[in-house]
Amino acid sequence: MSRLTSQKPAYIKWRVDQMRANSRNEGIESDPRYIDFTAQMDTEGVPVEEQIERLKAFLKATKPSVAG
């Protein structure tokens, strides 16, 4: 298994770091709310599968409304 697909915490962290670097290179700023939210789940030891579900719910709840 490669570090691109491994669920080992070190490889997950590597992929997240790469994603953040790529976003910065493209001029895309991270939203501190999401960073704080995911950091808190890491601190609490929330399993990856549960983090995914919580993040989906969080994103839906904090999605900005689009004025039409």
Predicted model as a PDB file, atoms N, CA, C, CB and O in Angstrom, pLDDT in the B-factor column:
MODEL        1                                                                  
ATOM      1  N   MET A   1       0.852  -1.176   0.000  1.00 70.00           N  
ATOM      2  CA  MET A   1       0.000   0.000   0.000  1.00 70.00           C  
ATOM      3  C   MET A   1       0.894   1.233   0.000  1.00 70.00           C  
ATOM      4  CB  MET A   1      -0.967   0.001   1.225  1.00 70.00           C  
ATOM      5  O   MET A   1       1.904   1.274   0.702  1.00 70.00           O  
ATOM      6  N   SER A   2       0.529   2.215  -0.771  1.00 87.00           N  
ATOM      7  CA  SER A   2       1.351   3.420  -0.863  1.00 87.00           C  
ATOM      8  C   SER A   2       0.863   4.488   0.104  1.00 87.00           C  
ATOM      9  CB  SER A   2       1.346   3.964  -2.294  1.00 87.00           C  
ATOM     10  O   SER A   2      -0.218   4.377   0.681  1.00 87.00           O  
ATOM     11  N   ARG A   3       1.678   5.524   0.271  1.00 85.00           N  
ATOM     12  CA  ARG A   3       1.269   6.607   1.162  1.00 85.00           C  
ATOM     13  C   ARG A   3       0.105   7.408   0.585  1.00 85.00           C  
ATOM     14  CB  ARG A   3       2.446   7.530   1.435  1.00 85.00           C  
ATOM     15  O   ARG A   3      -0.493   8.218   1.293  1.00 85.00           O  
ATOM     16  N   LEU A   4      -0.225   7.195  -0.683  1.00 86.00           N  
ATOM     17  CA  LEU A   4      -1.366   7.873  -1.286  1.00 86.00           C  
ATOM     18  C   LEU A   4      -2.694   7.240  -0.897  1.00 86.00           C  
ATOM     19  CB  LEU A   4      -1.228   7.876  -2.785  1.00 86.00           C  
ATOM     20  O   LEU A   4      -3.742   7.876  -1.011  1.00 86.00           O  
ATOM     21  N   THR A   5      -2.657   5.987  -0.436  1.00 88.00           N  
ATOM     22  CA  THR A   5      -3.895   5.292  -0.076  1.00 88.00           C  
ATOM     23  C   THR A   5      -3.898   4.733   1.335  1.00 88.00           C  
ATOM     24  CB  THR A   5      -4.143   4.183  -1.038  1.00 88.00           C  
ATOM     25  O   THR A   5      -4.942   4.296   1.821  1.00 88.00           O  
ATOM     26  N   SER A   6      -2.769   4.737   1.994  1.00 90.00           N  
ATOM     27  CA  SER A   6      -2.666   4.168   3.334  1.00 90.00           C  
ATOM     28  C   SER A   6      -3.493   4.955   4.346  1.00 90.00           C  
ATOM     29  CB  SER A   6      -1.209   4.125   3.776  1.00 90.00           C  
ATOM     30  O   SER A   6      -3.621   6.175   4.239  1.00 90.00           O  
ATOM     31  N   GLN A   7      -4.049   4.255   5.320  1.00 85.00           N  
ATOM     32  CA  GLN A   7      -4.795   4.900   6.398  1.00 85.00           C  
ATOM     33  C   GLN A   7      -3.941   5.111   7.650  1.00 85.00           C  
ATOM     34  CB  GLN A   7      -6.019   4.072   6.747  1.00 85.00           C  
ATOM     35  O   GLN A   7      -4.462   5.479   8.702  1.00 85.00           O  
ATOM     36  N   LYS A   8      -2.641   4.879   7.538  1.00 87.00           N  
ATOM     37  CA  LYS A   8      -1.749   5.139   8.662  1.00 87.00           C  
ATOM     38  C   LYS A   8      -1.736   6.645   8.935  1.00 87.00           C  
ATOM     39  CB  LYS A   8      -0.304   4.605   8.373  1.00 87.00           C  
ATOM     40  O   LYS A   8      -1.662   7.446   8.003  1.00 87.00           O  
ATOM     41  N   PRO A   9      -1.807   7.026  10.211  1.00 84.00           N  
ATOM     42  CA  PRO A   9      -1.858   8.457  10.545  1.00 84.00           C  
ATOM     43  C   PRO A   9      -0.742   9.294   9.913  1.00 84.00           C  
ATOM     44  CB  PRO A   9      -1.802   8.619  12.032  1.00 84.00           C  
ATOM     45  O   PRO A   9      -0.989  10.422   9.487  1.00 84.00           O  
ATOM     46  N   ALA A  10       0.458   8.770   9.849  1.00 88.00           N  
ATOM     47  CA  ALA A  10       1.567   9.539   9.262  1.00 88.00           C  
ATOM     48  C   ALA A  10       1.318   9.824   7.779  1.00 88.00           C  
ATOM     49  CB  ALA A  10       2.898   8.778   9.435  1.00 88.00           C  
ATOM     50  O   ALA A  10       1.649  10.905   7.292  1.00 88.00           O  
ATOM     51  N   TYR A  11       0.743   8.871   7.068  1.00 90.00           N  
ATOM     52  CA  TYR A  11       0.475   9.070   5.641  1.00 90.00           C  
ATOM     53  C   TYR A  11      -0.738   9.962   5.420  1.00 90.00           C  
ATOM     54  CB  TYR A  11       0.262   7.727   4.949  1.00 90.00           C  
ATOM     55  O   TYR A  11      -0.780  10.734   4.462  1.00 90.00           O  
ATOM     56  N   ILE A  12      -1.719   9.856   6.300  1.00 84.00           N  
ATOM     57  CA  ILE A  12      -2.863  10.763   6.209  1.00 84.00           C  
ATOM     58  C   ILE A  12      -2.392  12.192   6.417  1.00 84.00           C  
ATOM     59  CB  ILE A  12      -3.954  10.392   7.245  1.00 84.00           C  
ATOM     60  O   ILE A  12      -2.780  13.095   5.677  1.00 84.00           O  
ATOM     61  N   LYS A  13      -1.544  12.397   7.438  1.00 85.00           N  
ATOM     62  CA  LYS A  13      -0.999  13.732   7.694  1.00 85.00           C  
ATOM     63  C   LYS A  13      -0.206  14.228   6.485  1.00 85.00           C  
ATOM     64  CB  LYS A  13      -0.105  13.720   8.954  1.00 85.00           C  
ATOM     65  O   LYS A  13      -0.308  15.397   6.114  1.00 85.00           O  
ATOM     66  N   TRP A  14       0.576  13.355   5.876  1.00 90.00           N  
ATOM     67  CA  TRP A  14       1.359  13.744   4.701  1.00 90.00           C  
ATOM     68  C   TRP A  14       0.437  14.222   3.583  1.00 90.00           C  
ATOM     69  CB  TRP A  14       2.228  12.564   4.210  1.00 90.00           C  
ATOM     70  O   TRP A  14       0.707  15.238   2.942  1.00 90.00           O  
ATOM     71  N   ARG A  15      -0.666  13.480   3.347  1.00 89.00           N  
ATOM     72  CA  ARG A  15      -1.600  13.866   2.285  1.00 89.00           C  
ATOM     73  C   ARG A  15      -2.274  15.199   2.592  1.00 89.00           C  
ATOM     74  CB  ARG A  15      -2.659  12.780   2.089  1.00 89.00           C  
ATOM     75  O   ARG A  15      -2.460  16.022   1.694  1.00 89.00           O  
ATOM     76  N   VAL A  16      -2.638  15.415   3.841  1.00 84.00           N  
ATOM     77  CA  VAL A  16      -3.258  16.686   4.230  1.00 84.00           C  
ATOM     78  C   VAL A  16      -2.265  17.824   4.024  1.00 84.00           C  
ATOM     79  CB  VAL A  16      -3.737  16.642   5.709  1.00 84.00           C  
ATOM     80  O   VAL A  16      -2.625  18.870   3.483  1.00 84.00           O  
ATOM     81  N   ASP A  17      -1.033  17.632   4.445  1.00 89.00           N  
ATOM     82  CA  ASP A  17      -0.003  18.659   4.258  1.00 89.00           C  
ATOM     83  C   ASP A  17       0.192  18.965   2.770  1.00 89.00           C  
ATOM     84  CB  ASP A  17       1.334  18.205   4.891  1.00 89.00           C  
ATOM     85  O   ASP A  17       0.342  20.126   2.389  1.00 89.00           O  
ATOM     86  N   GLN A  18       0.191  17.935   1.938  1.00 92.00           N  
ATOM     87  CA  GLN A  18       0.341  18.130   0.492  1.00 92.00           C  
ATOM     88  C   GLN A  18      -0.843  18.901  -0.079  1.00 92.00           C  
ATOM     89  CB  GLN A  18       0.481  16.776  -0.223  1.00 92.00           C  
ATOM     90  O   GLN A  18      -0.668  19.788  -0.914  1.00 92.00           O  
ATOM     91  N   MET A  19      -2.054  18.559   0.375  1.00 87.00           N  
ATOM     92  CA  MET A  19      -3.243  19.253  -0.095  1.00 87.00           C  
ATOM     93  C   MET A  19      -3.186  20.734   0.266  1.00 87.00           C  
ATOM     94  CB  MET A  19      -4.502  18.611   0.492  1.00 87.00           C  
ATOM     95  O   MET A  19      -3.508  21.594  -0.553  1.00 87.00           O  
ATOM     96  N   ARG A  20      -2.772  21.022   1.500  1.00 85.00           N  
ATOM     97  CA  ARG A  20      -2.686  22.425   1.931  1.00 85.00           C  
ATOM     98  C   ARG A  20      -1.626  23.180   1.125  1.00 85.00           C  
ATOM     99  CB  ARG A  20      -2.363  22.507   3.440  1.00 85.00           C  
ATOM    100  O   ARG A  20      -1.836  24.333   0.750  1.00 85.00           O  
ATOM    101  N   ALA A  21      -0.497  22.536   0.863  1.00 91.00           N  
ATOM    102  CA  ALA A  21       0.555  23.174   0.064  1.00 91.00           C  
ATOM    103  C   ALA A  21       0.059  23.432  -1.353  1.00 91.00           C  
ATOM    104  CB  ALA A  21       1.828  22.299   0.033  1.00 91.00           C  
ATOM    105  O   ALA A  21       0.303  24.502  -1.910  1.00 91.00           O  
ATOM    106  N   ASN A  22      -0.625  22.476  -1.930  1.00 92.00           N  
ATOM    107  CA  ASN A  22      -1.163  22.652  -3.285  1.00 92.00           C  
ATOM    108  C   ASN A  22      -2.170  23.792  -3.325  1.00 92.00           C  
ATOM    109  CB  ASN A  22      -1.820  21.351  -3.780  1.00 92.00           C  
ATOM    110  O   ASN A  22      -2.175  24.587  -4.265  1.00 92.00           O  
ATOM    111  N   SER A  23      -3.018  23.874  -2.313  1.00 89.00           N  
ATOM    112  CA  SER A  23      -4.008  24.952  -2.261  1.00 89.00           C  
ATOM    113  C   SER A  23      -3.319  26.306  -2.166  1.00 89.00           C  
ATOM    114  CB  SER A  23      -4.960  24.757  -1.069  1.00 89.00           C  
ATOM    115  O   SER A  23      -3.700  27.248  -2.861  1.00 89.00           O  
ATOM    116  N   ARG A  24      -2.298  26.409  -1.301  1.00 88.00           N  
ATOM    117  CA  ARG A  24      -1.558  27.673  -1.193  1.00 88.00           C  
ATOM    118  C   ARG A  24      -0.927  28.046  -2.528  1.00 88.00           C  
ATOM    119  CB  ARG A  24      -0.472  27.574  -0.105  1.00 88.00           C  
ATOM    120  O   ARG A  24      -0.937  29.214  -2.916  1.00 88.00           O  
ATOM    121  N   ASN A  25      -0.382  27.062  -3.228  1.00 91.00           N  
ATOM    122  CA  ASN A  25       0.233  27.330  -4.528  1.00 91.00           C  
ATOM    123  C   ASN A  25      -0.783  27.867  -5.529  1.00 91.00           C  
ATOM    124  CB  ASN A  25       0.879  26.063  -5.077  1.00 91.00           C  
ATOM    125  O   ASN A  25      -0.433  28.644  -6.417  1.00 91.00           O  
ATOM    126  N   GLU A  26      -2.032  27.458  -5.386  1.00 92.00           N  
ATOM    127  CA  GLU A  26      -3.092  27.907  -6.283  1.00 92.00           C  
ATOM    128  C   GLU A  26      -3.770  29.181  -5.789  1.00 92.00           C  
ATOM    129  CB  GLU A  26      -4.121  26.815  -6.452  1.00 92.00           C  
ATOM    130  O   GLU A  26      -4.687  29.691  -6.434  1.00 92.00           O  
ATOM    131  N   GLY A  27      -3.321  29.691  -4.648  1.00 91.00           N  
ATOM    132  CA  GLY A  27      -3.901  30.912  -4.102  1.00 91.00           C  
ATOM    133  C   GLY A  27      -5.212  30.690  -3.361  1.00 91.00           C  
ATOM    134  O   GLY A  27      -5.979  31.632  -3.167  1.00 91.00           O  
ATOM    135  N   ILE A  28      -5.476  29.458  -2.945  1.00 87.00           N  
ATOM    136  CA  ILE A  28      -6.695  29.131  -2.223  1.00 87.00           C  
ATOM    137  C   ILE A  28      -6.381  29.129  -0.728  1.00 87.00           C  
ATOM    138  CB  ILE A  28      -7.273  27.752  -2.682  1.00 87.00           C  
ATOM    139  O   ILE A  28      -5.547  28.356  -0.256  1.00 87.00           O  
ATOM    140  N   GLU A  29      -7.055  29.996  -0.004  1.00 83.00           N  
ATOM    141  CA  GLU A  29      -6.827  30.104   1.433  1.00 83.00           C  
ATOM    142  C   GLU A  29      -7.704  29.108   2.188  1.00 83.00           C  
ATOM    143  CB  GLU A  29      -7.105  31.540   1.918  1.00 83.00           C  
ATOM    144  O   GLU A  29      -8.849  28.864   1.809  1.00 83.00           O  
ATOM    145  N   SER A  30      -7.160  28.540   3.251  1.00 79.00           N  
ATOM    146  CA  SER A  30      -7.917  27.630   4.103  1.00 79.00           C  
ATOM    147  C   SER A  30      -8.819  28.427   5.029  1.00 79.00           C  
ATOM    148  CB  SER A  30      -6.973  26.722   4.916  1.00 79.00           C  
ATOM    149  O   SER A  30      -8.461  29.516   5.477  1.00 79.00           O  
ATOM    150  N   ASP A  31      -9.991  27.876   5.310  1.00 82.00           N  
ATOM    151  CA  ASP A  31     -10.911  28.498   6.252  1.00 82.00           C  
ATOM    152  C   ASP A  31     -10.540  28.024   7.654  1.00 82.00           C  
ATOM    153  CB  ASP A  31     -12.404  28.152   5.908  1.00 82.00           C  
ATOM    154  O   ASP A  31     -10.588  26.824   7.925  1.00 82.00           O  
ATOM    155  N   PRO A  32     -10.172  28.933   8.548  1.00 85.00           N  
ATOM    156  CA  PRO A  32      -9.739  28.526   9.889  1.00 85.00           C  
ATOM    157  C   PRO A  32     -10.789  27.708  10.648  1.00 85.00           C  
ATOM    158  CB  PRO A  32      -9.385  29.750  10.697  1.00 85.00           C  
ATOM    159  O   PRO A  32     -10.437  26.897  11.504  1.00 85.00           O  
ATOM    160  N   ARG A  33     -12.072  27.913  10.343  1.00 86.00           N  
ATOM    161  CA  ARG A  33     -13.115  27.136  11.026  1.00 86.00           C  
ATOM    162  C   ARG A  33     -12.944  25.651  10.754  1.00 86.00           C  
ATOM    163  CB  ARG A  33     -14.514  27.595  10.582  1.00 86.00           C  
ATOM    164  O   ARG A  33     -13.097  24.828  11.656  1.00 86.00           O  
ATOM    165  N   TYR A  34     -12.629  25.311   9.524  1.00 85.00           N  
ATOM    166  CA  TYR A  34     -12.479  23.902   9.158  1.00 85.00           C  
ATOM    167  C   TYR A  34     -11.203  23.315   9.751  1.00 85.00           C  
ATOM    168  CB  TYR A  34     -12.471  23.743   7.632  1.00 85.00           C  
ATOM    169  O   TYR A  34     -11.184  22.169  10.200  1.00 85.00           O  
ATOM    170  N   ILE A  35     -10.147  24.107   9.746  1.00 85.00           N  
ATOM    171  CA  ILE A  35      -8.887  23.644  10.323  1.00 85.00           C  
ATOM    172  C   ILE A  35      -9.056  23.390  11.814  1.00 85.00           C  
ATOM    173  CB  ILE A  35      -7.763  24.671  10.076  1.00 85.00           C  
ATOM    174  O   ILE A  35      -8.611  22.363  12.327  1.00 85.00           O  
ATOM    175  N   ASP A  36      -9.701  24.327  12.512  1.00 89.00           N  
ATOM    176  CA  ASP A  36      -9.939  24.156  13.952  1.00 89.00           C  
ATOM    177  C   ASP A  36     -10.829  22.951  14.221  1.00 89.00           C  
ATOM    178  CB  ASP A  36     -10.579  25.421  14.546  1.00 89.00           C  
ATOM    179  O   ASP A  36     -10.588  22.192  15.161  1.00 89.00           O  
ATOM    180  N   PHE A  37     -11.848  22.776  13.402  1.00 90.00           N  
ATOM    181  CA  PHE A  37     -12.784  21.666  13.583  1.00 90.00           C  
ATOM    182  C   PHE A  37     -12.067  20.322  13.425  1.00 90.00           C  
ATOM    183  CB  PHE A  37     -13.948  21.774  12.576  1.00 90.00           C  
ATOM    184  O   PHE A  37     -12.242  19.425  14.250  1.00 90.00           O  
ATOM    185  N   THR A  38     -11.273  20.184  12.385  1.00 87.00           N  
ATOM    186  CA  THR A  38     -10.573  18.915  12.171  1.00 87.00           C  
ATOM    187  C   THR A  38      -9.465  18.702  13.205  1.00 87.00           C  
ATOM    188  CB  THR A  38      -9.984  18.870  10.757  1.00 87.00           C  
ATOM    189  O   THR A  38      -9.223  17.572  13.629  1.00 87.00           O  
ATOM    190  N   ALA A  39      -8.796  19.774  13.609  1.00 89.00           N  
ATOM    191  CA  ALA A  39      -7.760  19.644  14.644  1.00 89.00           C  
ATOM    192  C   ALA A  39      -8.372  19.171  15.958  1.00 89.00           C  
ATOM    193  CB  ALA A  39      -7.026  20.988  14.852  1.00 89.00           C  
ATOM    194  O   ALA A  39      -7.772  18.364  16.668  1.00 89.00           O  
ATOM    195  N   GLN A  40      -9.552  19.668  16.282  1.00 93.00           N  
ATOM    196  CA  GLN A  40     -10.226  19.252  17.512  1.00 93.00           C  
ATOM    197  C   GLN A  40     -10.563  17.762  17.455  1.00 93.00           C  
ATOM    198  CB  GLN A  40     -11.508  20.084  17.737  1.00 93.00           C  
ATOM    199  O   GLN A  40     -10.390  17.049  18.443  1.00 93.00           O  
ATOM    200  N   MET A  41     -11.044  17.291  16.302  1.00 92.00           N  
ATOM    201  CA  MET A  41     -11.362  15.860  16.169  1.00 92.00           C  
ATOM    202  C   MET A  41     -10.099  15.017  16.300  1.00 92.00           C  
ATOM    203  CB  MET A  41     -12.051  15.577  14.812  1.00 92.00           C  
ATOM    204  O   MET A  41     -10.130  13.944  16.902  1.00 92.00           O  
ATOM    205  N   ASP A  42      -8.995  15.491  15.745  1.00 88.00           N  
ATOM    206  CA  ASP A  42      -7.721  14.768  15.889  1.00 88.00           C  
ATOM    207  C   ASP A  42      -7.329  14.675  17.353  1.00 88.00           C  
ATOM    208  CB  ASP A  42      -6.600  15.461  15.083  1.00 88.00           C  
ATOM    209  O   ASP A  42      -6.917  13.619  17.831  1.00 88.00           O  
ATOM    210  N   THR A  43      -7.462  15.801  18.066  1.00 92.00           N  
ATOM    211  CA  THR A  43      -7.128  15.837  19.486  1.00 92.00           C  
ATOM    212  C   THR A  43      -7.988  14.856  20.279  1.00 92.00           C  
ATOM    213  CB  THR A  43      -7.301  17.254  20.037  1.00 92.00           C  
ATOM    214  O   THR A  43      -7.509  14.203  21.206  1.00 92.00           O  
ATOM    215  N   GLU A  44      -9.263  14.761  19.905  1.00 95.00           N  
ATOM    216  CA  GLU A  44     -10.193  13.868  20.595  1.00 95.00           C  
ATOM    217  C   GLU A  44     -10.009  12.403  20.200  1.00 95.00           C  
ATOM    218  CB  GLU A  44     -11.615  14.292  20.310  1.00 95.00           C  
ATOM    219  O   GLU A  44     -10.575  11.510  20.831  1.00 95.00           O  
ATOM    220  N   GLY A  45      -9.216  12.161  19.155  1.00 93.00           N  
ATOM    221  CA  GLY A  45      -8.994  10.791  18.700  1.00 93.00           C  
ATOM    222  C   GLY A  45     -10.166  10.197  17.946  1.00 93.00           C  
ATOM    223  O   GLY A  45     -10.359   8.981  17.951  1.00 93.00           O  
ATOM    224  N   VAL A  46     -10.954  11.048  17.294  1.00 93.00           N  
ATOM    225  CA  VAL A  46     -12.097  10.582  16.517  1.00 93.00           C  
ATOM    226  C   VAL A  46     -11.588   9.784  15.322  1.00 93.00           C  
ATOM    227  CB  VAL A  46     -12.986  11.776  16.052  1.00 93.00           C  
ATOM    228  O   VAL A  46     -10.721  10.263  14.590  1.00 93.00           O  
ATOM    229  N   PRO A  47     -12.112   8.570  15.109  1.00 90.00           N  
ATOM    230  CA  PRO A  47     -11.668   7.753  13.972  1.00 90.00           C  
ATOM    231  C   PRO A  47     -11.926   8.462  12.631  1.00 90.00           C  
ATOM    232  CB  PRO A  47     -12.385   6.387  13.990  1.00 90.00           C  
ATOM    233  O   PRO A  47     -12.851   9.266  12.509  1.00 90.00           O  
ATOM    234  N   VAL A  48     -11.102   8.153  11.646  1.00 84.00           N  
ATOM    235  CA  VAL A  48     -11.166   8.805  10.338  1.00 84.00           C  
ATOM    236  C   VAL A  48     -12.564   8.712   9.730  1.00 84.00           C  
ATOM    237  CB  VAL A  48     -10.144   8.183   9.388  1.00 84.00           C  
ATOM    238  O   VAL A  48     -13.075   9.705   9.213  1.00 84.00           O  
ATOM    239  N   GLU A  49     -13.182   7.550   9.783  1.00 90.00           N  
ATOM    240  CA  GLU A  49     -14.510   7.383   9.179  1.00 90.00           C  
ATOM    241  C   GLU A  49     -15.526   8.322   9.821  1.00 90.00           C  
ATOM    242  CB  GLU A  49     -14.983   5.926   9.314  1.00 90.00           C  
ATOM    243  O   GLU A  49     -16.362   8.906   9.132  1.00 90.00           O  
ATOM    244  N   GLU A  50     -15.449   8.464  11.134  1.00 94.00           N  
ATOM    245  CA  GLU A  50     -16.359   9.364  11.852  1.00 94.00           C  
ATOM    246  C   GLU A  50     -16.029  10.817  11.537  1.00 94.00           C  
ATOM    247  CB  GLU A  50     -16.283   9.118  13.374  1.00 94.00           C  
ATOM    248  O   GLU A  50     -16.930  11.648  11.423  1.00 94.00           O  
ATOM    249  N   GLN A  51     -14.740  11.131  11.395  1.00 91.00           N  
ATOM    250  CA  GLN A  51     -14.357  12.496  11.038  1.00 91.00           C  
ATOM    251  C   GLN A  51     -14.953  12.882   9.694  1.00 91.00           C  
ATOM    252  CB  GLN A  51     -12.829  12.638  11.001  1.00 91.00           C  
ATOM    253  O   GLN A  51     -15.415  14.009   9.517  1.00 91.00           O  
ATOM    254  N   ILE A  52     -14.945  11.959   8.756  1.00 89.00           N  
ATOM    255  CA  ILE A  52     -15.505  12.236   7.429  1.00 89.00           C  
ATOM    256  C   ILE A  52     -16.980  12.592   7.550  1.00 89.00           C  
ATOM    257  CB  ILE A  52     -15.321  11.021   6.489  1.00 89.00           C  
ATOM    258  O   ILE A  52     -17.436  13.572   6.960  1.00 89.00           O  
ATOM    259  N   GLU A  53     -17.726  11.800   8.312  1.00 94.00           N  
ATOM    260  CA  GLU A  53     -19.158  12.057   8.471  1.00 94.00           C  
ATOM    261  C   GLU A  53     -19.405  13.376   9.192  1.00 94.00           C  
ATOM    262  CB  GLU A  53     -19.823  10.910   9.235  1.00 94.00           C  
ATOM    263  O   GLU A  53     -20.284  14.145   8.802  1.00 94.00           O  
ATOM    264  N   ARG A  54     -18.636  13.639  10.238  1.00 94.00           N  
ATOM    265  CA  ARG A  54     -18.802  14.902  10.969  1.00 94.00           C  
ATOM    266  C   ARG A  54     -18.455  16.096  10.088  1.00 94.00           C  
ATOM    267  CB  ARG A  54     -17.927  14.910  12.232  1.00 94.00           C  
ATOM    268  O   ARG A  54     -19.128  17.125  10.136  1.00 94.00           O  
ATOM    269  N   LEU A  55     -17.400  15.957   9.282  1.00 88.00           N  
ATOM    270  CA  LEU A  55     -17.004  17.057   8.409  1.00 88.00           C  
ATOM    271  C   LEU A  55     -18.069  17.327   7.355  1.00 88.00           C  
ATOM    272  CB  LEU A  55     -15.664  16.751   7.738  1.00 88.00           C  
ATOM    273  O   LEU A  55     -18.353  18.485   7.049  1.00 88.00           O  
ATOM    274  N   LYS A  56     -18.660  16.281   6.799  1.00 91.00           N  
ATOM    275  CA  LYS A  56     -19.749  16.474   5.827  1.00 91.00           C  
ATOM    276  C   LYS A  56     -20.887  17.271   6.458  1.00 91.00           C  
ATOM    277  CB  LYS A  56     -20.274  15.108   5.311  1.00 91.00           C  
ATOM    278  O   LYS A  56     -21.394  18.220   5.860  1.00 91.00           O  
ATOM    279  N   ALA A  57     -21.285  16.884   7.662  1.00 93.00           N  
ATOM    280  CA  ALA A  57     -22.369  17.589   8.354  1.00 93.00           C  
ATOM    281  C   ALA A  57     -21.969  19.031   8.660  1.00 93.00           C  
ATOM    282  CB  ALA A  57     -22.744  16.855   9.658  1.00 93.00           C  
ATOM    283  O   ALA A  57     -22.779  19.947   8.510  1.00 93.00           O  
ATOM    284  N   PHE A  58     -20.735  19.231   9.084  1.00 88.00           N  
ATOM    285  CA  PHE A  58     -20.237  20.569   9.402  1.00 88.00           C  
ATOM    286  C   PHE A  58     -20.246  21.451   8.165  1.00 88.00           C  
ATOM    287  CB  PHE A  58     -18.820  20.495   9.989  1.00 88.00           C  
ATOM    288  O   PHE A  58     -20.656  22.610   8.227  1.00 88.00           O  
ATOM    289  N   LEU A  59     -19.799  20.909   7.049  1.00 86.00           N  
ATOM    290  CA  LEU A  59     -19.769  21.684   5.808  1.00 86.00           C  
ATOM    291  C   LEU A  59     -21.179  22.062   5.360  1.00 86.00           C  
ATOM    292  CB  LEU A  59     -19.061  20.893   4.702  1.00 86.00           C  
ATOM    293  O   LEU A  59     -21.406  23.183   4.905  1.00 86.00           O  
ATOM    294  N   LYS A  60     -22.117  21.140   5.487  1.00 89.00           N  
ATOM    295  CA  LYS A  60     -23.504  21.460   5.122  1.00 89.00           C  
ATOM    296  C   LYS A  60     -24.069  22.531   6.023  1.00 89.00           C  
ATOM    297  CB  LYS A  60     -24.383  20.213   5.189  1.00 89.00           C  
ATOM    298  O   LYS A  60     -24.791  23.413   5.559  1.00 89.00           O  
ATOM    299  N   ALA A  61     -23.750  22.469   7.320  1.00 89.00           N  
ATOM    300  CA  ALA A  61     -24.280  23.418   8.281  1.00 89.00           C  
ATOM    301  C   ALA A  61     -23.664  24.805   8.133  1.00 89.00           C  
ATOM    302  CB  ALA A  61     -24.056  22.907   9.675  1.00 89.00           C  
ATOM    303  O   ALA A  61     -24.308  25.801   8.465  1.00 89.00           O  
ATOM    304  N   THR A  62     -22.435  24.887   7.643  1.00 82.00           N  
ATOM    305  CA  THR A  62     -21.740  26.179   7.549  1.00 82.00           C  
ATOM    306  C   THR A  62     -21.659  26.708   6.125  1.00 82.00           C  
ATOM    307  CB  THR A  62     -20.346  26.053   8.112  1.00 82.00           C  
ATOM    308  O   THR A  62     -21.042  27.743   5.871  1.00 82.00           O  
ATOM    309  N   LYS A  63     -22.285  25.990   5.197  1.00 78.00           N  
ATOM    310  CA  LYS A  63     -22.242  26.398   3.786  1.00 78.00           C  
ATOM    311  C   LYS A  63     -22.883  27.769   3.631  1.00 78.00           C  
ATOM    312  CB  LYS A  63     -22.962  25.357   2.883  1.00 78.00           C  
ATOM    313  O   LYS A  63     -24.017  27.976   4.061  1.00 78.00           O  
ATOM    314  N   PRO A  64     -22.167  28.706   3.021  1.00 73.00           N  
ATOM    315  CA  PRO A  64     -22.759  30.034   2.830  1.00 73.00           C  
ATOM    316  C   PRO A  64     -23.935  29.964   1.857  1.00 73.00           C  
ATOM    317  CB  PRO A  64     -21.700  31.030   2.313  1.00 73.00           C  
ATOM    318  O   PRO A  64     -23.909  29.216   0.880  1.00 73.00           O  
ATOM    319  N   SER A  65     -24.947  30.745   2.140  1.00 63.00           N  
ATOM    320  CA  SER A  65     -26.092  30.760   1.231  1.00 63.00           C  
ATOM    321  C   SER A  65     -25.740  31.603   0.018  1.00 63.00           C  
ATOM    322  CB  SER A  65     -27.368  31.308   1.936  1.00 63.00           C  
ATOM    323  O   SER A  65     -24.983  32.569   0.106  1.00 63.00           O  
ATOM    324  N   VAL A  66     -26.300  31.220  -1.100  1.00 57.00           N  
ATOM    325  CA  VAL A  66     -26.043  31.913  -2.361  1.00 57.00           C  
ATOM    326  C   VAL A  66     -27.255  32.795  -2.668  1.00 57.00           C  
ATOM    327  CB  VAL A  66     -25.766  30.894  -3.532  1.00 57.00           C  
ATOM    328  O   VAL A  66     -28.379  32.309  -2.798  1.00 57.00           O  
ATOM    329  N   ALA A  67     -27.004  34.083  -2.778  1.00 57.00           N  
ATOM    330  CA  ALA A  67     -28.102  35.009  -3.110  1.00 57.00           C  
ATOM    331  C   ALA A  67     -28.347  34.950  -4.612  1.00 57.00           C  
ATOM    332  CB  ALA A  67     -27.773  36.480  -2.657  1.00 57.00           C  
ATOM    333  O   ALA A  67     -27.416  35.049  -5.411  1.00 57.00           O  
ATOM    334  N   GLY A  68     -29.597  34.788  -4.978  1.00 50.00           N  
ATOM    335  CA  GLY A  68     -29.899  34.643  -6.403  1.00 50.00           C  
ATOM    336  C   GLY A  68     -30.532  35.768  -7.038  1.00 50.00           C  
ATOM    337  O   GLY A  68     -30.817  35.722  -8.234  1.00 50.00           O  
TER     338      GLY A  68                                                      
ENDMDL                                                                          
END                                                                             
